[in-house]
């Protein structure tokens, strides 16, 4: 399954409240074969924000009518396969790296640091190309 990151320009709480009524973009074509994508329902997941609140959110899914692959629209406040919000993860790593202060238990911070450091080129592209305005501090 491929995920397309989309900035809904609303906070996590509002996104959660709107549920299926969020303004989901409809991709023009399948990123795999360039055929038409059809709506394919939703899946649900949790997101934990920096203030410790947990929200149940719905993720829009599309399916290609030709190659049958699915594409999901992931809100920009999330990273694929991470339950904590992007802001939460970045703040935890920043606090640990700059001040040796733990906002999470040490094992989780080390997990994030390892996961991020093993994918530096992808992270640089992610932040540089689209989402540098979402980072709660200056990178450079």
C-alpha positions as CSV (number, residue, x, y, z in Angstrom):
1,X,0.0,0.0,0.0
2,X,1.3,3.4,-0.9
3,X,0.6,6.5,1.2
4,X,0.3,10.0,0.0
5,X,1.0,12.7,2.6
6,X,-1.5,15.5,2.6
7,X,-1.6,18.7,4.7
8,X,-5.2,19.2,5.8
9,X,-4.2,22.4,7.5
10,X,-6.2,21.5,10.6
11,X,-5.2,20.2,14.0
12,X,-5.4,16.6,14.9
13,X,-8.4,17.1,17.1
14,X,-10.4,18.8,14.3
15,X,-9.3,16.1,11.8
16,X,-10.6,13.4,14.3
17,X,-13.9,15.2,14.9
18,X,-14.6,15.6,11.1
19,X,-13.8,11.9,10.5
20,X,-15.1,10.9,7.1
21,X,-16.2,14.5,6.5
22,X,-12.7,15.8,6.1
23,X,-11.8,17.4,2.8
24,X,-10.0,14.4,1.4
25,X,-8.1,15.0,-1.9
26,X,-8.8,12.6,-4.7
27,X,-5.6,11.7,-6.5
28,X,-5.8,12.1,-10.3
29,X,-4.4,8.8,-11.1
30,X,-2.8,5.6,-9.7
31,X,0.9,6.3,-8.8
32,X,1.7,2.7,-9.9
33,X,0.0,2.4,-13.3
34,X,-1.6,5.8,-13.9
35,X,-5.1,4.4,-14.3
36,X,-8.1,5.8,-12.4
37,X,-8.4,5.5,-8.6
38,X,-11.8,4.7,-7.0
39,X,-12.7,5.4,-3.4
40,X,-12.1,2.2,-1.3
41,X,-13.4,3.1,2.1
42,X,-11.4,4.0,5.2
43,X,-9.2,2.4,7.7
44,X,-8.8,3.6,11.3
45,X,-5.8,4.3,13.5
46,X,-4.8,6.1,16.6
47,X,-2.6,9.1,16.9
48,X,-1.0,10.4,20.1
49,X,-0.3,14.1,20.3
50,X,2.5,15.9,22.2
51,X,0.1,16.7,25.1
52,X,-0.5,13.0,25.5
53,X,-4.0,12.9,24.0
54,X,-5.0,10.0,21.9
55,X,-7.3,10.4,18.9
56,X,-9.0,7.8,16.7
57,X,-8.8,9.0,13.1
58,X,-10.0,7.7,9.8
59,X,-7.7,7.4,6.8
60,X,-9.2,7.6,3.3
61,X,-8.2,4.8,1.0
62,X,-8.4,4.5,-2.8
63,X,-8.0,1.5,-5.1
64,X,-6.8,1.3,-8.6
65,X,-9.4,-0.2,-10.9
66,X,-6.6,-1.6,-13.1
67,X,-3.7,-2.9,-11.0
68,X,-5.8,-3.3,-7.8
69,X,-3.2,-1.5,-5.6
70,X,-4.4,0.7,-2.8
71,X,-3.4,4.3,-2.0
72,X,-4.1,6.0,1.3
73,X,-4.2,9.7,2.1
74,X,-2.2,10.2,5.3
75,X,-2.5,13.5,7.2
76,X,0.8,15.4,7.3
77,X,0.8,15.4,11.1
78,X,1.6,11.6,10.9
79,X,4.5,9.6,9.7
80,X,3.7,6.3,8.1
81,X,3.7,3.4,10.6
82,X,4.2,5.7,13.6
83,X,1.4,6.1,16.2
84,X,2.7,9.4,17.8
85,X,2.3,12.6,15.9
86,X,5.1,14.1,13.8
87,X,5.4,17.0,16.2
88,X,5.6,14.7,19.2
89,X,8.3,12.6,17.7
90,X,10.4,15.5,16.6
91,X,10.1,17.3,19.9
92,X,11.1,14.2,21.8
93,X,14.2,13.7,19.7
94,X,15.1,17.4,19.8
95,X,14.8,17.5,23.6
96,X,16.9,14.4,24.0
97,X,19.6,15.4,21.5
98,X,20.0,19.0,22.6
99,X,19.3,18.8,26.3
100,X,19.4,15.0,27.2
101,X,15.8,15.5,28.4
102,X,13.4,12.5,28.0
103,X,9.8,13.3,27.0
104,X,9.2,9.6,26.4
105,X,10.8,6.5,27.9
106,X,14.4,6.1,26.8
107,X,13.7,3.0,24.7
108,X,11.2,4.8,22.5
109,X,13.5,7.8,22.0
110,X,16.3,5.5,20.9
111,X,13.9,3.6,18.6
112,X,12.9,6.9,16.9
113,X,16.6,8.0,16.7
114,X,17.6,4.7,15.1
115,X,14.7,4.6,12.8
116,X,15.3,8.2,11.6
117,X,19.1,7.9,11.3
118,X,18.7,4.8,9.1
119,X,16.6,6.8,6.7
120,X,18.3,10.2,6.6
121,X,18.1,10.7,2.8
122,X,14.3,10.0,2.8
123,X,13.8,12.4,5.8
124,X,15.8,15.2,4.2
125,X,13.7,14.9,1.1
126,X,10.5,14.7,3.1
127,X,11.2,17.9,5.0
128,X,12.9,19.8,2.3
129,X,10.3,19.2,-0.5
130,X,7.0,19.5,1.3
131,X,6.8,19.9,5.0
132,X,9.5,22.2,6.4
133,X,6.7,24.5,7.7
134,X,5.4,21.8,10.0
135,X,8.6,21.5,12.0
136,X,8.2,23.2,15.3
137,X,11.8,24.5,15.2
138,X,14.4,25.6,12.6
139,X,16.4,22.9,10.9
140,X,19.2,25.1,9.5
